[in-house]
Amino acid sequence: MDNFFTEGTRVWLRENGQHFPSTVNSCAEGIVVFRTDYGQVFTYKQSTITHQKVTAMHPTNEEGVDDMASLTELHGGSIMYNLFQRYKRNQIYTYIGSILASVNPYQPIAGLYEHATMEQYSRRHLGELPPHIFAIANECYRCLWKRHDNQCILISGESGAGKTESTKLILKFLSVISQQSLELSLKEKTSCVERAILES
């Protein structure tokens, strides 16, 4: 455990059943001080620290990942920290395999839901571009046309989490892409496709 006690070392600190991303703040006279990335400070006698209490943090956890299925350390703390890191960089979407997690989809981020972004995601397969709700919508749309199978997107979350907002974004994407695919006149686009989708 001595190698964890160099000042500045990044570690996972387990406290009250949770893993906290932390930095060794100081180590002197047998006392180790940890500062979590969330602002808490914990002090321990060096002799009481075990591998269950403190573990080294893998470098990929520092940077964050687009797909949490590729996290090297998988526990509640690493999942929350990955979301936290990405959210600080205005990356509100993160994959978990084929599942998309969103953090605060109400947050206004320039260009995130623009027409050019829809165009970009409509031309790529899932995983080729950074995580986005348009990627999920596009994958369903592609499968609908290629396999001729019904498609379903399950949107889940607590009250106020943004389920309705996410639904609106998916319907907006499907409306735009289906209009382009059908190559209808502007009047026909508005009257049939967009109205049918928005009424749903």
DRENPA-3360 file (N, C-alpha, C; in nm, 2 decimals, always signed):
BEGIN
1 = MDNFFTEG = +0.08/-0.12/+0.00/+0.00/+0.00/+0.00/+0.09/+0.13/+0.00 ~ +0.21/+0.12/+0.03/+0.30/+0.24/+0.04/+0.30/+0.32/-0.09 ~ +0.29/+0.25/-0.21/+0.30/+0.32/-0.33/+0.18/+0.42/-0.35 ~ +0.07/+0.40/-0.28/-0.05/+0.48/-0.29/-0.03/+0.61/-0.22 ~ +0.07/+0.62/-0.13/+0.08/+0.74/-0.04/+0.17/+0.85/-0.09 ~ +0.21/+0.84/-0.22/+0.28/+0.95/-0.28/+0.18/+1.07/-0.30 ~ +0.22/+1.19/-0.26/+0.13/+1.30/-0.28/+0.09/+1.32/-0.43 ~ -0.04/+1.33/-0.46/-0.09/+1.35/-0.59/-0.13/+1.22/-0.66;
9 = TRVWLREN = -0.11/+1.11/-0.59/-0.15/+0.98/-0.65/-0.31/+0.97/-0.66 ~ -0.36/+0.92/-0.77/-0.50/+0.91/-0.79/-0.55/+0.77/-0.75 ~ -0.65/+0.77/-0.66/-0.70/+0.64/-0.60/-0.85/+0.64/-0.60 ~ -0.90/+0.52/-0.57/-1.04/+0.50/-0.53/-1.04/+0.48/-0.38 ~ -1.12/+0.57/-0.32/-1.13/+0.56/-0.17/-1.27/+0.50/-0.14 ~ -1.28/+0.39/-0.07/-1.41/+0.33/-0.03/-1.45/+0.38/+0.10 ~ -1.56/+0.45/+0.11/-1.61/+0.51/+0.23/-1.76/+0.50/+0.24 ~ -1.82/+0.44/+0.35/-1.96/+0.43/+0.36/-2.02/+0.35/+0.24;
17 = GQHFPSTV = -1.95/+0.25/+0.20/-2.00/+0.16/+0.09/-1.99/+0.22/-0.05 ~ -1.93/+0.34/-0.06/-1.92/+0.40/-0.19/-1.77/+0.42/-0.23 ~ -1.74/+0.42/-0.36/-1.61/+0.45/-0.41/-1.60/+0.60/-0.45 ~ -1.51/+0.67/-0.40/-1.49/+0.81/-0.43/-1.36/+0.83/-0.51 ~ -1.36/+0.90/-0.62/-1.24/+0.93/-0.69/-1.16/+1.03/-0.61 ~ -1.04/+1.00/-0.57/-0.97/+1.08/-0.48/-0.82/+1.10/-0.52 ~ -0.76/+1.20/-0.45/-0.62/+1.22/-0.47/-0.55/+1.22/-0.33 ~ -0.44/+1.16/-0.32/-0.36/+1.16/-0.19/-0.31/+1.31/-0.18;
25 = NSCAEGIV = -0.37/+1.37/-0.08/-0.34/+1.51/-0.05/-0.21/+1.53/+0.02 ~ -0.19/+1.44/+0.12/-0.06/+1.45/+0.20/-0.04/+1.32/+0.27 ~ +0.08/+1.29/+0.30/+0.12/+1.17/+0.38/+0.24/+1.20/+0.47 ~ +0.21/+1.22/+0.60/+0.32/+1.26/+0.69/+0.30/+1.20/+0.82 ~ +0.40/+1.15/+0.89/+0.39/+1.10/+1.02/+0.28/+0.99/+1.04 ~ +0.27/+0.91/+0.94/+0.17/+0.80/+0.95/+0.03/+0.84/+0.93 ~ +0.00/+0.96/+0.89/-0.13/+1.01/+0.86/-0.15/+1.04/+0.71 ~ -0.25/+0.98/+0.65/-0.28/+1.01/+0.51/-0.40/+1.09/+0.49;
33 = VFRTDYGQ = -0.40/+1.19/+0.41/-0.52/+1.27/+0.39/-0.56/+1.26/+0.24 ~ -0.68/+1.22/+0.22/-0.74/+1.20/+0.08/-0.84/+1.32/+0.06 ~ -0.83/+1.37/-0.06/-0.93/+1.47/-0.10/-1.01/+1.41/-0.22 ~ -1.14/+1.40/-0.21/-1.22/+1.35/-0.32/-1.24/+1.46/-0.42 ~ -1.28/+1.41/-0.54/-1.31/+1.51/-0.65/-1.44/+1.58/-0.63 ~ -1.51/+1.54/-0.53/-1.64/+1.61/-0.49/-1.62/+1.70/-0.37 ~ -1.50/+1.72/-0.33/-1.47/+1.82/-0.22/-1.46/+1.77/-0.08 ~ -1.48/+1.64/-0.06/-1.47/+1.58/+0.08/-1.32/+1.56/+0.11;
41 = VFTYKQST = -1.29/+1.56/+0.24/-1.16/+1.53/+0.29/-1.17/+1.42/+0.39 ~ -1.09/+1.31/+0.37/-1.09/+1.20/+0.47/-0.94/+1.18/+0.52 ~ -0.93/+1.16/+0.65/-0.80/+1.14/+0.71/-0.79/+1.00/+0.78 ~ -0.68/+0.93/+0.75/-0.67/+0.79/+0.81/-0.53/+0.77/+0.86 ~ -0.51/+0.69/+0.96/-0.38/+0.64/+1.00/-0.34/+0.54/+0.89 ~ -0.21/+0.56/+0.85/-0.16/+0.47/+0.74/-0.17/+0.33/+0.77 ~ -0.15/+0.29/+0.90/-0.15/+0.15/+0.94/-0.29/+0.09/+0.93 ~ -0.40/+0.17/+0.92/-0.54/+0.12/+0.91/-0.59/+0.10/+0.77;
49 = ITHQKVTA = -0.51/+0.15/+0.67/-0.56/+0.14/+0.53/-0.53/+0.01/+0.47 ~ -0.63/-0.05/+0.41/-0.62/-0.18/+0.34/-0.65/-0.17/+0.20 ~ -0.64/-0.28/+0.12/-0.67/-0.28/-0.02/-0.82/-0.26/-0.04 ~ -0.90/-0.30/+0.05/-1.04/-0.28/+0.04/-1.08/-0.13/+0.06 ~ -1.00/-0.06/+0.13/-1.02/+0.08/+0.16/-0.97/+0.17/+0.04 ~ -0.85/+0.14/-0.01/-0.79/+0.23/-0.11/-0.73/+0.14/-0.22 ~ -0.77/+0.17/-0.35/-0.71/+0.10/-0.47/-0.67/+0.21/-0.57 ~ -0.57/+0.17/-0.65/-0.52/+0.26/-0.75/-0.62/+0.28/-0.86;
57 = MHPTNEEG = -0.63/+0.40/-0.91/-0.72/+0.44/-1.02/-0.65/+0.41/-1.15 ~ -0.72/+0.34/-1.24/-0.66/+0.32/-1.38/-0.67/+0.45/-1.46 ~ -0.57/+0.48/-1.54/-0.56/+0.60/-1.61/-0.68/+0.63/-1.70 ~ -0.75/+0.53/-1.75/-0.86/+0.55/-1.84/-0.98/+0.61/-1.76 ~ -0.99/+0.59/-1.63/-1.09/+0.65/-1.55/-1.08/+0.80/-1.54 ~ -0.95/+0.84/-1.55/-0.93/+0.99/-1.54/-0.98/+1.06/-1.66 ~ -0.97/+1.00/-1.78/-1.01/+1.07/-1.90/-1.16/+1.05/-1.93 ~ -1.21/+0.94/-1.88/-1.35/+0.91/-1.92/-1.36/+0.83/-2.05;
65 = VDDMASLT = -1.47/+0.76/-2.07/-1.49/+0.68/-2.19/-1.63/+0.71/-2.25 ~ -1.64/+0.69/-2.38/-1.77/+0.71/-2.45/-1.87/+0.60/-2.42 ~ -1.81/+0.48/-2.40/-1.89/+0.36/-2.37/-1.85/+0.30/-2.24 ~ -1.94/+0.30/-2.14/-1.90/+0.25/-2.01/-1.88/+0.10/-2.00 ~ -1.92/+0.03/-2.11/-1.89/-0.11/-2.11/-1.74/-0.14/-2.12 ~ -1.67/-0.03/-2.16/-1.52/-0.05/-2.17/-1.45/+0.00/-2.05 ~ -1.52/+0.04/-1.94/-1.45/+0.08/-1.82/-1.36/-0.03/-1.76 ~ -1.24/+0.00/-1.72/-1.15/-0.10/-1.67/-1.19/-0.14/-1.52;
73 = ELHGGSIM = -1.25/-0.04/-1.45/-1.29/-0.07/-1.31/-1.44/-0.04/-1.31 ~ -1.52/-0.15/-1.29/-1.66/-0.13/-1.30/-1.73/-0.14/-1.16 ~ -1.77/-0.03/-1.10/-1.84/-0.02/-0.98/-1.92/+0.11/-0.98 ~ -2.01/+0.13/-0.89/-2.09/+0.25/-0.89/-2.01/+0.38/-0.89 ~ -1.90/+0.39/-0.82/-1.82/+0.51/-0.82/-1.76/+0.54/-0.96 ~ -1.71/+0.44/-1.03/-1.65/+0.46/-1.16/-1.76/+0.50/-1.26 ~ -1.88/+0.45/-1.25/-1.98/+0.49/-1.34/-2.02/+0.63/-1.32 ~ -2.04/+0.67/-1.20/-2.08/+0.81/-1.16/-1.97/+0.90/-1.20;
81 = YNLFQRYK = -1.85/+0.87/-1.18/-1.73/+0.95/-1.21/-1.72/+0.97/-1.36 ~ -1.74/+0.87/-1.43/-1.73/+0.88/-1.58/-1.84/+0.98/-1.63 ~ -1.96/+0.97/-1.58/-2.07/+1.06/-1.62/-2.04/+1.20/-1.57 ~ -1.98/+1.21/-1.45/-1.94/+1.35/-1.40/-1.84/+1.41/-1.49 ~ -1.73/+1.33/-1.52/-1.62/+1.39/-1.61/-1.68/+1.43/-1.74 ~ -1.76/+1.35/-1.80/-1.82/+1.39/-1.93/-1.91/+1.51/-1.93 ~ -1.99/+1.51/-1.82/-2.08/+1.62/-1.80/-2.01/+1.76/-1.79 ~ -1.89/+1.75/-1.72/-1.81/+1.88/-1.71/-1.76/+1.93/-1.84;
89 = RNQIYTYI = -1.75/+1.83/-1.94/-1.70/+1.87/-2.07/-1.82/+1.89/-2.17 ~ -1.94/+1.90/-2.12/-2.06/+1.92/-2.20/-2.09/+1.80/-2.29 ~ -2.05/+1.68/-2.25/-2.08/+1.55/-2.31/-2.18/+1.49/-2.23 ~ -2.31/+1.52/-2.26/-2.42/+1.48/-2.17/-2.47/+1.34/-2.21 ~ -2.42/+1.28/-2.32/-2.46/+1.14/-2.36/-2.34/+1.05/-2.34 ~ -2.37/+0.93/-2.29/-2.27/+0.82/-2.28/-2.34/+0.69/-2.31 ~ -2.27/+0.60/-2.38/-2.32/+0.47/-2.41/-2.29/+0.38/-2.30 ~ -2.37/+0.28/-2.28/-2.35/+0.16/-2.20/-2.38/+0.04/-2.29;
97 = GSILASVN = -2.29/+0.01/-2.38/-2.32/-0.09/-2.49/-2.42/-0.02/-2.58 ~ -2.54/-0.08/-2.61/-2.64/-0.02/-2.69/-2.73/+0.07/-2.62 ~ -2.71/+0.09/-2.49/-2.80/+0.18/-2.41/-2.73/+0.32/-2.41 ~ -2.82/+0.42/-2.40/-2.77/+0.56/-2.40/-2.81/+0.62/-2.27 ~ -2.71/+0.67/-2.19/-2.74/+0.74/-2.07/-2.73/+0.89/-2.10 ~ -2.83/+0.97/-2.05/-2.82/+1.11/-2.07/-2.82/+1.18/-1.93 ~ -2.75/+1.29/-1.92/-2.74/+1.37/-1.80/-2.79/+1.51/-1.83 ~ -2.90/+1.55/-1.78/-2.96/+1.68/-1.81/-2.97/+1.71/-1.95;
105 = PYQPIAGL = -3.07/+1.65/-2.02/-3.09/+1.68/-2.17/-3.15/+1.81/-2.19 ~ -3.19/+1.88/-2.09/-3.24/+2.02/-2.10/-3.13/+2.12/-2.12 ~ -3.01/+2.09/-2.08/-2.90/+2.19/-2.09/-2.88/+2.23/-2.23 ~ -2.88/+2.37/-2.25/-2.86/+2.42/-2.39/-2.71/+2.41/-2.42 ~ -2.68/+2.33/-2.53/-2.54/+2.32/-2.57/-2.54/+2.35/-2.72 ~ -2.46/+2.45/-2.76/-2.46/+2.50/-2.90/-2.44/+2.38/-3.00 ~ -2.52/+2.37/-3.10/-2.50/+2.27/-3.21/-2.54/+2.13/-3.18 ~ -2.58/+2.10/-3.05/-2.61/+1.96/-3.01/-2.73/+1.91/-3.09;
113 = YEHATMEQ = -2.83/+1.99/-3.11/-2.95/+1.94/-3.17/-2.99/+2.01/-3.31 ~ -2.89/+2.07/-3.37/-2.91/+2.14/-3.49/-2.93/+2.04/-3.61 ~ -2.98/+2.10/-3.72/-3.01/+2.02/-3.84/-2.88/+1.95/-3.89 ~ -2.77/+2.02/-3.89/-2.64/+1.97/-3.93/-2.60/+1.85/-3.85 ~ -2.63/+1.85/-3.72/-2.60/+1.73/-3.64/-2.69/+1.61/-3.68 ~ -2.81/+1.64/-3.71/-2.90/+1.53/-3.75/-2.85/+1.47/-3.88 ~ -2.81/+1.55/-3.97/-2.75/+1.51/-4.10/-2.63/+1.42/-4.07 ~ -2.54/+1.46/-3.99/-2.42/+1.39/-3.96/-2.45/+1.25/-3.90;
121 = YSRRHLGE = -2.54/+1.24/-3.80/-2.58/+1.11/-3.74/-2.66/+1.02/-3.83 ~ -2.73/+1.08/-3.93/-2.81/+1.00/-4.02/-2.72/+0.92/-4.12 ~ -2.60/+0.96/-4.14/-2.51/+0.90/-4.23/-2.41/+0.80/-4.17 ~ -2.42/+0.78/-4.04/-2.32/+0.70/-3.97/-2.39/+0.59/-3.89 ~ -2.32/+0.48/-3.86/-2.37/+0.37/-3.78/-2.35/+0.40/-3.63 ~ -2.42/+0.33/-3.55/-2.41/+0.35/-3.40/-2.27/+0.32/-3.36 ~ -2.21/+0.41/-3.29/-2.07/+0.40/-3.24/-1.96/+0.46/-3.32 ~ -2.00/+0.51/-3.44/-1.90/+0.57/-3.53/-1.87/+0.72/-3.48;
129 = LPPHIFAI = -1.97/+0.78/-3.42/-1.96/+0.92/-3.38/-1.98/+0.92/-3.22 ~ -1.95/+1.03/-3.16/-1.97/+1.03/-3.01/-2.12/+1.00/-2.97 ~ -2.14/+0.95/-2.85/-2.28/+0.92/-2.81/-2.38/+1.03/-2.83 ~ -2.49/+1.00/-2.88/-2.60/+1.10/-2.90/-2.73/+1.03/-2.92 ~ -2.84/+1.10/-2.88/-2.97/+1.04/-2.89/-3.01/+1.02/-3.04 ~ -2.95/+1.11/-3.13/-2.98/+1.09/-3.27/-2.92/+0.96/-3.32 ~ -2.81/+0.91/-3.27/-2.75/+0.79/-3.31/-2.84/+0.67/-3.28 ~ -2.91/+0.68/-3.16/-3.01/+0.57/-3.13/-3.13/+0.57/-3.22;
137 = ANECYRCL = -3.18/+0.70/-3.24/-3.29/+0.71/-3.33/-3.26/+0.66/-3.47 ~ -3.14/+0.70/-3.52/-3.10/+0.66/-3.65/-3.08/+0.50/-3.67 ~ -3.03/+0.44/-3.56/-3.01/+0.30/-3.56/-3.15/+0.23/-3.58 ~ -3.25/+0.28/-3.50/-3.38/+0.22/-3.51/-3.44/+0.24/-3.65 ~ -3.42/+0.36/-3.71/-3.47/+0.39/-3.84/-3.41/+0.30/-3.94 ~ -3.28/+0.28/-3.93/-3.21/+0.19/-4.03/-3.26/+0.05/-4.02 ~ -3.28/+0.00/-3.90/-3.33/-0.13/-3.88/-3.47/-0.15/-3.93 ~ -3.55/-0.05/-3.92/-3.68/-0.05/-3.97/-3.69/-0.07/-4.12;
145 = WKRHDNQC = -3.60/+0.00/-4.19/-3.60/-0.01/-4.33/-3.52/-0.13/-4.38 ~ -3.41/-0.17/-4.31/-3.34/-0.29/-4.36/-3.40/-0.42/-4.33 ~ -3.45/-0.43/-4.21/-3.51/-0.56/-4.16/-3.66/-0.57/-4.18 ~ -3.72/-0.46/-4.20/-3.86/-0.45/-4.21/-3.93/-0.50/-4.08 ~ -3.86/-0.48/-3.97/-3.91/-0.51/-3.84/-3.96/-0.39/-3.76 ~ -4.06/-0.41/-3.68/-4.10/-0.30/-3.59/-3.99/-0.27/-3.50 ~ -3.97/-0.14/-3.46/-3.86/-0.10/-3.37/-3.92/-0.03/-3.25 ~ -3.85/-0.03/-3.14/-3.90/+0.03/-3.01/-3.78/+0.09/-2.94;
153 = ILISGESG = -3.80/+0.21/-2.89/-3.70/+0.27/-2.81/-3.76/+0.29/-2.67 ~ -3.70/+0.23/-2.57/-3.75/+0.24/-2.43/-3.68/+0.36/-2.37 ~ -3.76/+0.46/-2.32/-3.70/+0.57/-2.25/-3.74/+0.56/-2.11 ~ -3.65/+0.56/-2.02/-3.67/+0.54/-1.88/-3.60/+0.64/-1.79 ~ -3.66/+0.67/-1.68/-3.59/+0.77/-1.58/-3.69/+0.81/-1.48 ~ -3.64/+0.88/-1.38/-3.73/+0.93/-1.27/-3.81/+1.05/-1.33 ~ -3.90/+1.10/-1.25/-3.98/+1.21/-1.28/-3.89/+1.33/-1.30 ~ -3.90/+1.40/-1.41/-3.82/+1.52/-1.43/-3.68/+1.49/-1.49;
161 = AGKTESTK = -3.65/+1.36/-1.52/-3.52/+1.33/-1.58/-3.50/+1.36/-1.72 ~ -3.61/+1.40/-1.79/-3.60/+1.43/-1.93/-3.65/+1.33/-2.03 ~ -3.75/+1.25/-1.99/-3.80/+1.15/-2.08/-3.88/+1.21/-2.19 ~ -3.96/+1.31/-2.16/-4.04/+1.38/-2.26/-3.95/+1.45/-2.36 ~ -3.85/+1.52/-2.30/-3.76/+1.59/-2.39/-3.68/+1.50/-2.48 ~ -3.64/+1.38/-2.43/-3.58/+1.28/-2.52/-3.67/+1.23/-2.63 ~ -3.80/+1.21/-2.59/-3.90/+1.16/-2.69/-3.91/+1.27/-2.80 ~ -3.92/+1.39/-2.76/-3.93/+1.50/-2.86/-3.82/+1.50/-2.96;
169 = LILKFLSV = -3.70/+1.48/-2.90/-3.58/+1.49/-2.99/-3.57/+1.37/-3.08 ~ -3.61/+1.25/-3.04/-3.62/+1.14/-3.12/-3.72/+1.16/-3.24 ~ -3.84/+1.21/-3.20/-3.95/+1.23/-3.30/-3.90/+1.34/-3.40 ~ -3.83/+1.44/-3.35/-3.78/+1.55/-3.44/-3.68/+1.49/-3.54 ~ -3.59/+1.40/-3.49/-3.50/+1.34/-3.58/-3.57/+1.25/-3.68 ~ -3.66/+1.17/-3.64/-3.73/+1.08/-3.73/-3.81/+1.15/-3.83 ~ -3.87/+1.27/-3.79/-3.95/+1.35/-3.88/-3.86/+1.40/-3.99 ~ -3.74/+1.46/-3.96/-3.65/+1.51/-4.06/-3.60/+1.41/-4.15;
177 = ISQQSLEL = -3.55/+1.30/-4.09/-3.49/+1.19/-4.17/-3.59/+1.12/-4.27 ~ -3.71/+1.10/-4.22/-3.81/+1.04/-4.30/-3.86/+1.13/-4.41 ~ -3.86/+1.26/-4.39/-3.89/+1.35/-4.49/-3.79/+1.35/-4.61 ~ -3.66/+1.34/-4.57/-3.55/+1.33/-4.67/-3.56/+1.20/-4.74 ~ -3.59/+1.09/-4.68/-3.59/+0.96/-4.74/-3.71/+0.95/-4.84 ~ -3.82/+1.01/-4.81/-3.94/+1.00/-4.90/-3.93/+1.10/-5.01 ~ -3.85/+1.20/-5.00/-3.83/+1.30/-5.10/-3.97/+1.36/-5.15 ~ -4.05/+1.40/-5.05/-4.18/+1.45/-5.08/-4.16/+1.60/-5.10;
185 = SLKEKTSC = -4.26/+1.66/-5.15/-4.27/+1.81/-5.16/-4.28/+1.87/-5.03 ~ -4.25/+2.00/-5.01/-4.26/+2.06/-4.88/-4.40/+2.05/-4.82 ~ -4.50/+2.07/-4.90/-4.63/+2.07/-4.86/-4.67/+1.92/-4.81 ~ -4.63/+1.83/-4.89/-4.66/+1.69/-4.85/-4.58/+1.65/-4.72 ~ -4.46/+1.69/-4.71/-4.38/+1.66/-4.59/-4.45/+1.71/-4.47 ~ -4.50/+1.83/-4.47/-4.56/+1.89/-4.35/-4.70/+1.82/-4.33 ~ -4.77/+1.79/-4.43/-4.91/+1.74/-4.41/-4.91/+1.60/-4.37 ~ -4.82/+1.51/-4.42/-4.83/+1.37/-4.38/-4.73/+1.32/-4.28;
193 = VERAILES = -4.60/+1.33/-4.31/-4.50/+1.26/-4.23/-4.49/+1.34/-4.10 ~ -4.46/+1.47/-4.10/-4.43/+1.54/-3.98/-4.56/+1.54/-3.89 ~ -4.67/+1.56/-3.94/-4.79/+1.56/-3.86/-4.82/+1.43/-3.80 ~ -4.80/+1.32/-3.87/-4.82/+1.19/-3.82/-4.73/+1.16/-3.70 ~ -4.60/+1.19/-3.72/-4.50/+1.17/-3.61/-4.53/+1.25/-3.49 ~ -4.55/+1.38/-3.51/-4.57/+1.47/-3.40/-4.70/+1.44/-3.32 ~ -4.81/+1.39/-3.40/-4.93/+1.35/-3.33/-4.91/+1.23/-3.24 ~ -4.81/+1.15/-3.27/-4.79/+1.03/-3.19/-4.74/+1.07/-3.05;
% end
